[in-house]
Amino acid sequence: MKLKKVAALGLATAMAFSVTACSSSKPAETTAAAEDAETTAAADGEAVKEAVEGKDPAEVKVGISIYQFADNFMTLYRNELQNYLVNELGLKAENISIMDGKNDQSEQMNQIRNFVTQGFDVMIINLVQATSAATVIDKCEAANKPCIFINREPSEEDMKKDPGMITYVGADARQSGKFQGEL
């Protein structure tokens, strides 16, 4: 429950940053995207912190799979996330593995299997296909590893599989569309 509050706070902050970014001297979409990436990374970092509570941060291994590095927002996000994990939470940079899913779900599944095999403590996954969430959850659940999904929300049914180990940090797509339409 605490994790959901952190995520909600992060999303609210991101929306506030997006609105205030319009008055910046930088192009609004660049500033808003960078601030949104920073806020989302912080929310994910806090989710990691909760997932590995009680462990020495310098020993925590985090596996991150991004659907595609070519996405500009995901580039900003992964840089902010690594910065947050290292500078704010005290994780060692060499214990953070960020992989490019290359917009290929089978490639991403191989990465997730490797994270499990290599003993990563927690995984942050930006799914190539949201419909693959059940398979990822099954892998993480079998290995007793927490998994944080970002941006592409798994189905409500998938999220109920193991609510203590599975988290989603991101926006509600319908709500975001409504807000954009209103703006």
Stockholm file with secondary structure:
# STOCKHOLM 1.0

chainA/1-183         MKLKKVAALGLATAMAFSVTACSSSKPAETTAAAEDAETTAAADGEAVKEAVEGKDPAEVKVGISIYQFADNFMTLYRNELQNYLVNELGLKAENISIMDGKNDQSEQMNQIRNFVTQGFDVMIINLVQATSAATVIDKCEAANKPCIFINREPSEEDMKKDPGMITYVGADARQSGKFQGEL
#=GR chainA/1-183 SS CHHHHHHHHHHHHHHHHHHHGGGSSSCHHHHHHHHHHHHHHHHHHHHHHHHTTTSCGGGCCEEEEESCTTSHHHHHHHHHHHHIIIIITCCCGGGEEEEECTTCHHHHHHHHHHHHHTTCSEEEECCSCGGGHHHHHHHHHHHTCCEEEESSCCCHHHHTSCTTTEEEESCCHHHHHHHHHHC
#=GC SS_cons         CHHHHHHHHHHHHHHHHHHHGGGSSSCHHHHHHHHHHHHHHHHHHHHHHHHTTTSCGGGCCEEEEESCTTSHHHHHHHHHHHHIIIIITCCCGGGEEEEECTTCHHHHHHHHHHHHHTTCSEEEECCSCGGGHHHHHHHHHHHTCCEEEESSCCCHHHHTSCTTTEEEESCCHHHHHHHHHHC
//
